[in-house]
Amino acid sequence: MPRPVILGIVGDSASGKTTISRGLVRVLGEESIAHICTDDYHRYDRAQRADLQLTPLNPGCNHLDIIAQHLQHLRRGEPILKPVYRHQDGTFGPAEYVRPGRFTIIEGLLGYHLPEMREVYDVRIFLDPPEDVRRRWKVQRDCSRRGYTTDDVLAELDRREADSEQFIRPQRHYADMTISFLSPGGGDDGTYLDAELILGDGLPHPDLTPFVGDRPDGLTLRERDGERVLRIPGRIDPELASAIEEAIWSRMHFATHLRARRLGEFTVATDLRRSEALALVQLLVLYHLVTARAMVALGGDRARVDTDAAAAV
Amino acid sequence: MPRPVILGIVGDSASGKTTISRGLVRVLGEESIAHICTDDYHRYDRAQRADLQLTPLNPGCNHLDIIAQHLQHLRRGEPILKPVYRHQDGTFGPAEYVRPGRFTIIEGLLGYHLPEMREVYDVRIFLDPPEDVRRRWKVQRDCSRRGYTTDDVLAELDRREADSEQFIRPQRHYADMTISFLSPGGGDDGTYLDAELILGDGLPHPDLTPFVGDRPDGLTLRERDGERVLRIPGRIDPELASAIEEAIWSRMHFATHLRARRLGEFTVATDLRRSEALALVQLLVLYHLVTARAMVALGGDRARVDTDAAAAV
C-alpha cells in the first residue's frame, strides 16, 4: 500500500482550520482520513498554563519533538498512541490509538515550527485571516462551543497577541498555500467573504489564468511583495465558479468519483451555510492532495521546490 | 553520549519485577535510570476489560506495537510520550513525557512477546517464581496496596491462569537469566528464600565456578533439561556471600563507586527486610548492565548469542 499523504493545516486559534478540513473529510470520506489536532500535544493543562503564565501558542508549551516523531511514524504508515487534550475542561484524557489514513490531516498551531516537522507534509496550508475576522470567529466559537464569555475571549486574544506575532504568523513562510478570508465591506456573516490565496512556489498550482481578469465578480491574480495572490470574490459569478470547478476537476480525472460530495459548507454557531469561495479554496487543496496521492501511488514523491529556500527569496 | 542500556524485566503479575528493579535503581541512582512499566500500555481500562472478559495478560489487551515503537525510540536515546495506567482505580491518566536514562528499565508482562520488542534489550530478565510463592506475593501486594480482598485476588489468579500459561510463561525462553525465588520448606516470610537462576546462553555470565560446591549453605550449579541452573541458598554462608560479591565487583572495577549502596532489600507490606540471595541476584543483573554500558561506551554492542536460535535448541 502506498504511504499516506500528509496535509498540514496550520494557523492561529479560530483561523478556520476545522472549516477547511471538514470539507475535505466530506469529499474524501471519513474512512480514508485520519484527522489529528496538535492541541492534543500541549505540555501543560489549562490550570498549569495559568500558573506558568504561558499561552498554548508558545512552543515550550507543547511537545513539539513528539509531534515531529509521531508525524514521521504516520508518514511511514505506522500507528501512534496520541495524547488527548479536552478543550471542554482544559485537561488531558486517556491516549488514543490512531492509524494513519490514506490522507492524514494534521491541524494545529505550530505544525511548521521545527524543520523536522515541516519536511513530513506533502501539502502545507497556512490560514491567515485578518485579525478582525479571526477575533469575530473566535468569539463566536469559544462562546457557543467552549463555554467562555465574550470578555474572556477578547482578554485571551490580547494575552496571546505577542505569541501570535512571534510564533504563529512566521510559519506562513513555509506554506504551499496561504489562505485568508476577507470581509471587504466589513461585518459580513461569512457567506460572501472573499478568499485570498498566496500561491507558494513549493508546489505546482493548477493553471487558472484562463479565468483571471479584472471583473469584480471574477478571479484576480496579482503580484504583491513578490508573492502571487489569487483573489476569489465571495460574490463570484456562479457560472464562472462552475467553469473553474470543472477545470480543476478535469485535472484530477482519477478522482471524479468524489465529485458528487459537497464543498463549501461552514457553520455559524449551529447554523449551516455555504460559501462558493470556500468551496473553490477547498477544491484547490483537494487538487494538491489528490495529485500528491497519485504521485505516491506511482512510487515517486511529488516534485517540491525547496520552500524554505523559496521563502527566503 | 552513548545510547542508553536497556534492561527488560518480564514476568507475571507479582512475580517480583519491582523488587528486582528497586535495588538496581538504588545502586545506579535515580538520576541515571528511566523506569517504565508496560502496564501503562493497556488497551482497555479495568471496566472495559471486565466487559470484554479479557485479562491484561492477553496480548490483544495491550498496545504491543506501540511498546515496540517506544522501545526503539528509547534505545536511540529519544524521548517518548508514554501513556499512563493508574492501578489505584484501573483508569488511564494524562500521558507523560519520558526521556531515556543511561540505564532504562522496561518492566512488564509481555515485554518479550514480539520479536521487534526482544531485539531492543541489552539484558533480558524473566521472573519465574513457583505459583505458590507468586500467589502469596500477589495477595500481599494487591490487598495492602491496591485495595482488593484476598478472595478477589485468588479469583483473579484463577481467571488469569490460562493466559499466564499461554502468553506469559513461554517468554522465559527469550531470557538471558530466569530468576525464581523458592521456599524449600514452605511458608517462608521471604528473608531466606532460595534464589534459582537459569543462566541463558545469550550473554556471558561471570564465572562463579570457584564458589560452587555441594554445601547446603553454598552455591550449586547443575544442568537440568539442558539448562544451567545456579542455586543461591537463602541461608548462604555470609562469608561465602561476601567473597562472591567481591569477585563480581572485581569484574566491574569501572563501577566500584557504586559499591557503597545497598542491595537485597525488599518489603512485605510496609515492612523493610533484606535477603542475601536477592542481593546476589541483583548484583548479577547489575554486572550485566554495567558490562553492557562499558561495551556501548566503547562504541560496540555486547556480543550476544542469537537467543531466539538458542532457545530453539
Interface residues (C-beta under 8 A of the other chain):
Chain A: Y41 R43 D45 H63 D65 I66 Q69 H73 E78 P79 I80 L81 P83 T91 F92 G93 P94 A95 Y97
Chain B: Y41 R43 D45 H63 D65 I66 Q69 H73 E78 P79 I80 L81 P83 T91 F92 G93 P94 A95 Y97
